[in-house]
Amino acid sequence: QVQLKESGGGLVQAGGSLGLSCAASGRTFNGYGVGWFRQAPGKEREFVASITRSGGYTIYADSVKGRFSISSDNAKTTVYLQMNSLRPEDTAVYYCAARAGYSSSDYRVYDFWGQGTQVTVSS
């Protein structure tokens, strides 16, 4: 069982930066794929980025490539999402999720989810 907790959300102006953290408790992320997803009001949950620690394999949504960066710490207990050049359309609740094995852009294959953290980008 993996328990996840996101932190780092908040309010930022367009063009600014925010860093999100996803901390694991109960075990490390070793052997797990971790993804970041977001959901804006009235919209479906959307893939943002994911990382598979073994091999350092990462995937990004086209909408965030070049602006967001996903990484993890050496202890494999925290996954980060650095968000730069934020836009109003990035406003959403951001969730991290984990699954055994490789990460995926499909939210349906993830078994464990955090409670989410709000990111609001003002224009």
C-alpha positions as CSV (number, residue, x, y, z in Angstrom):
1,Q,0.0,0.0,0.0
2,V,1.3,3.4,-0.9
3,Q,-0.1,6.6,0.6
4,L,0.5,9.8,-1.3
5,K,0.3,13.4,-0.3
6,E,0.7,16.4,-2.6
7,S,1.9,19.8,-1.5
8,G,3.1,23.0,-3.0
9,G,0.0,24.3,-4.8
10,G,-1.1,27.9,-4.6
11,L,-1.8,31.1,-6.5
12,V,0.7,32.4,-9.0
13,Q,0.6,35.0,-11.9
14,A,0.9,33.9,-15.5
15,G,4.5,33.4,-16.4
16,G,5.4,32.4,-12.8
17,S,6.6,29.1,-11.4
18,L,5.4,26.6,-8.8
19,G,6.9,23.4,-7.5
20,L,4.7,20.5,-6.4
21,S,5.8,17.6,-4.3
22,C,4.3,14.1,-4.0
23,A,5.5,12.3,-0.9
24,A,5.1,8.6,-0.3
25,S,4.5,7.0,3.0
26,G,4.3,3.3,3.8
27,R,7.0,2.5,1.3
28,T,9.3,4.1,-1.3
29,F,8.6,4.7,-5.0
30,N,11.2,2.1,-5.9
31,G,9.6,-0.2,-8.4
32,Y,6.6,2.2,-9.0
33,G,5.7,4.5,-11.8
34,V,4.4,7.9,-10.6
35,G,2.2,10.2,-12.6
36,W,0.9,13.8,-12.2
37,F,-2.6,14.5,-13.4
38,R,-4.8,17.5,-13.3
39,Q,-8.5,18.3,-13.4
40,A,-10.1,21.6,-14.0
41,P,-13.8,22.3,-13.1
42,G,-16.1,20.7,-15.6
43,K,-13.2,18.9,-17.4
44,E,-11.9,15.4,-17.4
45,R,-8.8,14.4,-15.6
46,E,-5.8,15.1,-17.8
47,F,-2.3,13.6,-17.9
48,V,0.5,16.0,-17.1
49,A,3.7,14.0,-16.7
50,S,5.0,10.7,-15.3
51,I,8.2,9.1,-14.2
52,T,9.4,5.5,-13.9
53,R,12.2,5.6,-11.4
54,S,14.0,2.5,-12.8
55,G,15.7,3.9,-15.9
56,G,14.5,7.4,-15.3
57,Y,11.9,7.2,-18.0
58,T,9.7,10.2,-18.2
59,I,6.6,11.2,-20.3
60,Y,5.1,14.6,-20.7
61,A,1.9,15.9,-22.1
62,D,2.4,18.0,-25.2
63,S,0.8,21.0,-23.4
64,V,3.5,21.1,-20.8
65,K,6.6,20.0,-22.6
66,G,9.4,22.5,-22.2
67,R,7.7,24.1,-19.3
68,F,7.2,21.4,-16.7
69,S,9.8,19.0,-15.3
70,I,9.2,15.8,-13.3
71,S,11.9,14.3,-11.1
72,S,12.4,12.3,-7.9
73,D,14.8,12.3,-5.0
74,N,17.5,9.8,-4.5
75,A,15.7,8.2,-1.6
76,K,12.8,7.5,-3.9
77,T,10.3,8.9,-1.4
78,T,9.2,12.1,-3.2
79,V,8.4,13.0,-6.8
80,Y,8.5,16.6,-7.8
81,L,6.8,18.6,-10.6
82,Q,8.5,21.8,-11.4
83,M,6.1,24.1,-13.3
84,N,7.5,27.1,-15.1
85,S,6.0,29.6,-17.5
86,L,2.6,28.9,-16.0
87,R,-0.5,29.8,-18.0
88,P,-4.1,30.4,-16.9
89,E,-5.1,27.2,-18.6
90,D,-2.8,25.3,-16.2
91,T,-5.3,26.1,-13.4
92,A,-6.6,22.9,-11.9
93,V,-6.4,20.5,-9.0
94,Y,-3.2,18.5,-9.4
95,Y,-3.0,14.9,-8.3
96,C,-0.2,12.5,-8.1
97,A,-0.7,8.8,-8.6
98,A,1.3,5.6,-8.4
99,R,1.2,2.1,-9.8
100,A,3.6,-0.9,-9.6
101,G,5.8,-1.1,-12.6
102,Y,6.1,1.5,-15.4
103,S,4.3,4.8,-15.4
104,S,1.5,5.6,-17.9
105,S,-0.4,8.5,-19.3
106,D,-3.6,6.6,-18.7
107,Y,-5.1,7.6,-15.3
108,R,-7.2,4.4,-15.2
109,V,-4.2,2.1,-14.6
110,Y,-3.1,3.9,-11.4
111,D,-3.9,2.2,-8.1
112,F,-3.0,4.9,-5.6
113,W,-3.9,8.6,-5.5
114,G,-3.2,11.6,-3.4
115,Q,-5.9,14.0,-2.3
116,G,-4.8,16.7,-4.8
117,T,-3.5,20.3,-4.5
118,Q,-5.0,23.4,-6.1
119,V,-2.9,25.4,-8.6
120,T,-4.4,28.7,-9.7
121,V,-2.7,30.8,-12.4
122,S,-4.0,34.4,-12.7
123,S,-3.8,36.3,-16.0
